[in-house]
Amino acid sequence: MAGRAITQDALEYEPSLPPAYRDEDIPVPPPEYRAASSLYYRHFPSIMTIKAGWSKSFTICNTHSNEDLYFAEFHPFNWFCTKPLGPRAGFILHNGTSREDAALAAVGDITLFEQRINAFSNKSHILLPPLPQNDKRQASRDVTETETMTARSVANNGVIYQFCIEVGRAMKRERFEWRRSDEEGVAWKLVRCPSSSRKVPPEGEIIATLSWVPVLLATVLNPLSSKAVFTLQFMNSLESGALGERCALTVVMSALRLWQQRTKGKDKRSYVRIGERMGED
């Protein structure tokens, strides 16, 4: 946004772009000073529409241009599913627009038999590429790093979903919460929780919103056509890029998981409370 003030977060984050060469006689910086390579081939736009197609296929689109950006594959519990989820139920996000593109991230159940043995689990696993070996180079593109998102019951909004992830150039871990929203047309809002190292309001900073798309009769009558199921909008420090690519990727995966939890009724406070009574942390 034009005229946006430079924040402390913006100063901490270095965009993942190669160094600019103005003249051939300028020496190339040594490897340890180069900018980190991008996690994915295309940046997520500020507003995305997620569409569901036939054969368990989901597409992340740019809401403004309707351009397909990423392919997300959903599969239920299945012994014959491939890595990184294996037989666990969930989503695999491909680094491109087809199944042939490499897996970029995944999100799903935490155990193999969750649906049959621990159906009231309040936890989800988000699988990401590992952290770089230093703050400038990406070590690997394999999806091996695991983060946990946990649902908790609360008094006012019913349920929150919490996760932690590294943010900014310094890659400091921060906590985020998906909270139910009272705003019309918005189902959930993602809050960057307050921290002693940052000056933010006590209620935190809203960095994303998640909205369900009503089911249209035309899509019901034509099941082979893709249909929009929800929209995801980045805001504030997430939209500006200050929180970095890793945080943005985690937010997208957590939104996919929330949609899946909603389809199973696991986003209800009564459901989460059962899991808490059964000993879920």
Summary of the structure (lengths in Angstrom):
residues: 281
radius of gyration: 19.4
end to end distance: 40.5
largest distance: 67.3
contacts: 811
relative contact order: 0.17
helix: 16%
strand: 31%
